[in-house]
Amino acid sequence: MALALGGGGARGIAHIHVIEALNELGIRPVAIAGSSIGALMGAGMAAGMTGLEIRNYALSTVGHRGEVLNRLWQLRPSSLAEAMAGGIRFGQLNIEKVLKAFLPEAIPARFSDLEIPLKVMVTDYYGQTERVCDSGDLRKALAASCALPAVFMPVKIDGRVMIDGGIYNPIPFDQLRGAADIVIAVDVVGGPDGDGKTIPSRIDSLFGASQLMMQSIIAMKMKAGAPDLLLRPDVGRFRVLDFLRAQELLAATASAKEQMKQALCDRIRHWQAGN
């Protein structure tokens, strides 16, 4: 079995249910691919963390307001020279520094130290294409994959400017074709949620348009070759940056765990019957 985890910002916390389901079934992926938050969750699993460990870590860090503020405060420049070193970029955070402050110690510095092979998707901004990172500096690849435009600064890899992997490949199940008998994909992109009449705010319009674009990409990829299983937790009412609502999000998407177990068991029985 191979696992593809998609992008979606805070909505990606729902990936934890899928990882927990696999743990409880005693199933270990032979390969993992991820974009953005999916790359982070995939890295945790590939490093040997259980779903419960990832859950507890998420709730105690990004899901805890005081801890978020404390870690962000530690990222402040120590001097004016440091603040000016990279130029003034209003509204953009350094994602490499943010991840350094928030990633669990269990996630190693290099791909070669992972227990499960991992593919991290990034988008080459000027090359106008996707790039698969599966060797070398893991943390830089994760930072690039999470570099959401307008929120985080791009990341350079091998001299190239990279941004959010979900822009070009929201759920990289296509990168796992042939890697296993069963490929599972998890879609946490969601879509604009509302009454259909209210004009969205500027930030909601920006993120909503991004969701629509990514769903269009997913639909085209599905026509070209769908994964064996596609799970879509109900994450629509949560926003991209709703990390402080982690506990609420996990509670709202709790049914995804049993859905995953049932769908995978059914698929395994079907696969065994055909072999």
N, C-alpha and C positions, 0 to 999 in steps of 0.2 A: 504494500500500500504506500502511495505517495500523497503528500498533502500540500495544497496551495492555499495560502492565506492572503486575503486581499487587503487593500488600503481603505481607509475611512476615518482616520483620526481616532477620536475617543470611541467611536463605534466599534473599533477593533478590539476593545476589551471583551466583547462577546466571543472572540476566538478562544477565550479561556474555557468556555463550556466544551468546545470541540476537543481541546487538548485533554481536559479531564475525562471526557467520554472515552477517548482512546486509551488513556491510562487505566481506567476501570475495566476496559475490555482486554487489557494486556496486549494491546497492539502498538507496535513501534514502527513509525514510517521508515522506509528505506531511503527516502529523499524528501526534502522540504523546499518549497519556493515561496517567496513572500515579497510583497510590495508595501512600502511605507510601514504602517503599524503592524501589518502582517509579517513584515520582515523582522520586526522587533520580537513579536510573539514567537515566530519561527526560530529565531536565534536562541531564545530562552529554552525552547523545547530541544533544539539541536544540541544545546550545551548540557542537556541532561536534567533540566528543571522539570518538575512535575507540574500539572495544571494547578494543583493546590498551592504549590510554592509560588507560581506566577501570580495567582489570585491574591495571596497574602501580601506579596511584594507590591502589587499594583495598588491595593487598598491602603497600604501603609505609606505610600509615597504620593503618586499622582492623585490618589483618591482622598488625600488628607490635606486640607487647606493649609494648616500650619506648616506641614512638612514641605509642601510646594513652595510657600513663601520663603521658608528658611533656605532651601536649596537654591532658589533663584537669587536670593540676596547674596549668597556666596559667589555668584557669578559676576557680581559687579566689578568694574575696573578698579584696581588698587591705586591707580594714579591717573592724572590727566594724560600723561604720555601714552599709557596703555589704552585709554579710552579713544585717543586720536589715531592710534597706530594703524587701525584698519579703515580709517575714514569714518565719517558719520553716516550711518544708514538708519534713518528714522523708520520705526515700525518693523525692523527686521532683526531677529535674534540669531545668534550664532548657534546653529543646531548641534555642532560638534561639542561645544561647551555644555549645552543643555543635556545632551545624552551622557556626557561624562559625569554630570552631576546626578543623573537619574538611573542609568543602567545598573542592573544588579552585578555584583562582582563575579557571579557565576558565568557571565558571558565573557569569553576570552577576547584577547586583542586580535587574534588571527583566525582565519577560517580553518586552518590545519589543526587547530586544537578543539574543534567541535566533535561531538560523538556521532552526529548524523550529518551527511552532506547537505549543504544549504546553498540555495541560489537566491541572491538578493538583487531585485530589479531596481535600476536607476534609469533616469532619462537624460540623455546627452542633449543639452539645451541647444547648442549650435549645430550639432550633428543631426538633430531632428530625428532621433531614433532611440530605441531602448538599448540598454547595455546590461548584460548579466555579470554580476560580480560573484565569484565562487572561490576565490583564492586571494591571499595577501591580507591586507588590513581590513578586518571585519568591521571594526567600529566606524571607520571612515565610510565604508559602504553603507552601513546602517544609517549614518547621518545623511548621506546623499539621498538615500531612498525616502527619508522622512522630510526632506527639505521642501516643505509646502510653500509654493510661491506666495509672496506678499507677507508671509509670516516669518519664514526663516531665510537666511542668506544661502545661496547656492554653495555647493561643496566641490572642490576641485579634486579629480582623480586622474592621475597620469597627465596632469596639465589641462584636462578637459573640464568644462563647467557642467556640473550635474545637478539635477533637481529631482523632486519627488518621483519615485518609480511608478506610482499609480497614475501619473499623467498619461503614460504611454501603454502601461500594462496593468490595469487595476487588479486582476486576479490571474497570476501567471501559471495557470494550469497547463497551458500549451508548452511550457518549459519542462514539463514532467512526462510528456508523452513517451511511452516506451520504457519508462523508468520502473514501472510496477504494473501488476495485473489490474489494480484498482486505483484510480486517481480521484481524490476528493478535493473539492474546491469550496471555499467559504466566502460568500459575498456579504460584506458589511458596508458597502458603499451607500446603500439607502437612496433616498430621493427627497426632494422638497416636500415638507409636511405642513399642511395647513387646511384652511377652509375653502381654498380655491378662489377667494375674493380679496383677501388682505394683501396689500402691496408689501413685499418683503423689504427689510432694511438693506442697506448697501452690502454689509458683510454677509447677510443671508443670501442675497442675490449672487454674490461672488461664489460662495461655497455651493449653493444650489445649482448654479450653472455648471460647476465642476462635476457635481454628481450626475447631472444629465449627460454630460459629455462621456463620463466613464461608463455609465450604463449603456450608452450607444456602442462603445467599444466592446463591452462585454457581450452584448447581443450579437455583434458581428463575429466575435470569436466563437460564440456558441454555435453559430451556423457553420463555421469552418471545422468544428470538431469539439463537441461538448465533453466535459469530464464525466466519469462514471457516476459521480454523485455531486450535486450542487446544493449546498445548504445556505439558506438566506434568513438569518435571525432577524426578528422584527426590531430594527434599530432606527426606523424612520424619524421618530420624534426627538431623537438626540442629535445634538449639533457636533460638528467636527472637533471643537475644542472643549467639549463637556467632560473633561477628565475628572473634575471634582464630583461629578454625578456617577462615579464608577460603581458604587454600591447599588444605586438605583438602576443603573443600566444592566448590571448582572442579574438583579432580581427580575427585571422586565423581560430578559431574554433567557431565563432559566430553562424554559421548555426546549431550548435548542439542544441541550445535552441528551435528553431522551430521544428526541427526533434523530439526532446523529446516531445514537446506538441502534435504534430500530432500522433506520435506512441502511446502515453499514452491515448489520447482521443479515438483512434481507438480501443485500447485494452479494455478500459472501456465499450465502446459500445458493443463490442463483448461479454464481460463478463456479461453485463446487459441483453443482448438478450438470454443468456443461463440460466438465473436465473428467 
